[in-house]
Amino acid sequence: TNSGTTGAARLLQVSGYTSSHSAVARLLARLAVVPDLRDVQLQRSSLVELAGRTVVEFDIAANVRGPEES
């Protein structure tokens, strides 16, 4: 989701499920090298039961660079 508006700080929030904490770490590393994102941070991760399987639920946030920051 993009909660920002023109001229204001823009925040990208990513929430989801994956198979392991290492998969979350890989996603964080990949997002961290995207030129238009800065301050990529893991907000939360935890093991949860989903459809009979134990998975990792996570929330990631990052600031999106505006055109004035290019």
Contact map, one row per residue, 1 for C-alpha under 8 A:
1110000000111100000000000000000000000000000000000000000000000000000000
1111000001111000000000000000000000000000000000000000000000000000000000
1111100001110000000000000000000000000000000000000000000000000000000000
0111110111100000000000000000000000000000000000000000000000000000000000
0011111111000000000000000000000000000000000000000000000000000000000000
0001111100000000000000000000000000000000000000000000000000000000000000
0000111110000000000000000000000000000000000000000000000000000000010000
0001111111000000000000000000000000000000000000000000000000000000000000
0001101111100000000000000000000000000000000000000000000000000011000000
0111100111110000000000000000000000000000000000000000000000000011110000
1111000011111000000000000000000000000000000000000000000000001111000000
1110000001111100000000000000000000000000000000000000000000001111000000
1100000000111110000000000000000000000000000000000000000000111100000000
1000000000011111000000000000000000000000000000000000000000111000000000
0000000000001111100000000000000000000000000000000000000011110000000000
0000000000000111110000000000000000000000000000000000000011100000000000
0000000000000011111000000000000000000000000000000000001111000000000000
0000000000000001111110110000000000000000000000000000001110000000000000
0000000000000000111110100000000000000000000000000000011100000000000000
0000000000000000011111110000000000000000000000000000001100000000000000
0000000000000000011111111000000000000000000010000000000100000000000000
0000000000000000000111111100000000000000000000000000000000000000000000
0000000000000000011111111110000000000000000000000000000000000000000000
0000000000000000010111111111000000000000000000000000000001000000000000
0000000000000000000011111111100000000000000000000000000000000000000000
0000000000000000000001111111110000000000000000000000000000000000000000
0000000000000000000000111111111000000000000000000000000000000000000000
0000000000000000000000011111111100000001110000000000000000010000000000
0000000000000000000000001111111110000000000000000000000000000000000000
0000000000000000000000000111111111000000000000000000000000000000000000
0000000000000000000000000011111111001001000000000000000000000000000000
0000000000000000000000000001111111001111000000000000000000000000000000
0000000000000000000000000000111111101000000000000000000000000000000000
0000000000000000000000000000011111111000000000000000000000000000000000
0000000000000000000000000000000011111100000000000000000000000000000000
0000000000000000000000000000000001111100000000000000000000000001110000
0000000000000000000000000000001111111111000000000000000000000111100000
0000000000000000000000000000000100111111000000000000000000000111100000
0000000000000000000000000000000100001111100000000000000000001110000000
0000000000000000000000000001001100001111110000000000000000011110000000
0000000000000000000000000001000000000011111000000000000000011100000000
0000000000000000000000000001000000000001111110000000000001111000000000
0000000000000000000000000000000000000000111110000000000001111000000000
0000000000000000000000000000000000000000011111000000000011110000000000
0000000000000000000010000000000000000000011111100000000111100000000000
0000000000000000000000000000000000000000000111110000000111000000000000
0000000000000000000000000000000000000000000011111000011110000000000000
0000000000000000000000000000000000000000000001111100011110000000000000
0000000000000000000000000000000000000000000000111111111000000000000000
0000000000000000000000000000000000000000000000011111111000000000000000
0000000000000000000000000000000000000000000000001111100000000000000000
0000000000000000000000000000000000000000000000001111110000000000000000
0000000000000000000000000000000000000000000000001111111000000000000000
0000000000000000001000000000000000000000000000111101111100000000000000
0000000000000000111100000000000000000000000000111100111110000000000000
0000000000000000111110000000000000000000000011110000011111000000000000
0000000000000011110000000000000000000000000111110000001111100000000000
0000000000000011100000010000000000000000011111000000000111110000000000
0000000000001111000000000000000000000000011110000000000011111000000000
0000000000001110000000000001000000000001111100000000000001111100000000
0000000000111100000000000000000000000011111000000000000000111110000000
0000000000111000000000000000000000001111100000000000000000011111000000
0000000011110000000000000000000000001111000000000000000000001111100000
0000000011110000000000000000000000011100000000000000000000000111110000
0000000001000000000000000000000000011100000000000000000000000011111111
0000001001000000000000000000000000010000000000000000000000000001111111
0000000000000000000000000000000000000000000000000000000000000000111111
0000000000000000000000000000000000000000000000000000000000000000111111
0000000000000000000000000000000000000000000000000000000000000000111111
0000000000000000000000000000000000000000000000000000000000000000111111
